[in-house]
């Protein structure tokens, strides 16, 4: 899988942080969970294809909704144990 670069604006500052997640690397996924699970807001990003993404990080999983250019939403769940779920939903726009 590809590496996504995520920009996150913090509410308490005007600083923008870059969070790099390599979804093809389990260690990167776990490191991201450990470091950012405390965030209380969704992160918005753009993948290498220019598709919008909404990412939620928890201690035991990461949810990624990718709004694909073909009109579908790909929903991935990356679990701490290495399990990866992938579902699709038609974008209701």
N, C-alpha and C positions, 0 to 999 in steps of 0.2 A: 504494500500500500504506500501511498505517497505521504510526504510530510506536509503538514498544514502549519502555517504561521498565523497565529491568532493575536489580534490587537484587542486589548481590554482597557477601557477607560475606567478609572476608579472614581467613584462618586466623591470621595473625600479629598481628592486632588485633581489637578488638571493634567497630571502625568499619564501618558499612555505607555503601557507595558506590553512587551512582545512575549507571548508564550508560544514556545515551539513544541508541537506534539507530533511524534512519528507514530502513527497508528499501526504501522507494520512492525513495531518493535515493542514487545510486552514490557520491557524495562522502562521505556519512555512513558508508556501508558501508566504504569504503577507510580513512577516518579511524579507525573502530573497529578494523579489522585492524591498522593501524599502532600504535595506542595500547595495545591489549590482547592482542595475539597471544602475549605472554609468559606469560599466565595458564596455570597448570598444572591448572586445575580447570574443571568444567562450571559454567555459570551457570544458575540456575533463575529463571524469571520467570512473569509472568501477563500475557496480552494484554488488550486492551480488552473482549473477550468473556468474560473470566474463565477462559480456558483456560490450563492449565499449559504451560510451555515449558521445554525444555532446550536451552541454547545453548553451542556450542563455537566458540571464535574462534582462527583460525590466521592466519599471515602472508598466505596467498593465498586463503583462503575462510572462510566462516562457515556452520556447520551449525545449523539450527533444527528441532527436533522439537516439534510442537504437538499436544498431546493434546486433540483436538476433542471437543466434547460429544456428537457423533453416534457415538462409539465408534471413530473412525478416528484414526490418527496421520498428520499431514501432515509430510513431511520436505522442507525446503527447503535448498538449498545455494546460497549467494551467492558467486560467484567474483570475484576482483579485476578480471578483464577485462570484467565486466558481465553475464556469463552467469548465468542463474538456472535451477536445476533444481527441479522439484517432483514428489514421489512420494507415494504413499499406501500405508499398511499398516494392516490391521485390528488394533486393539488387542486383545491376547490375554487381557485380564482376564476 
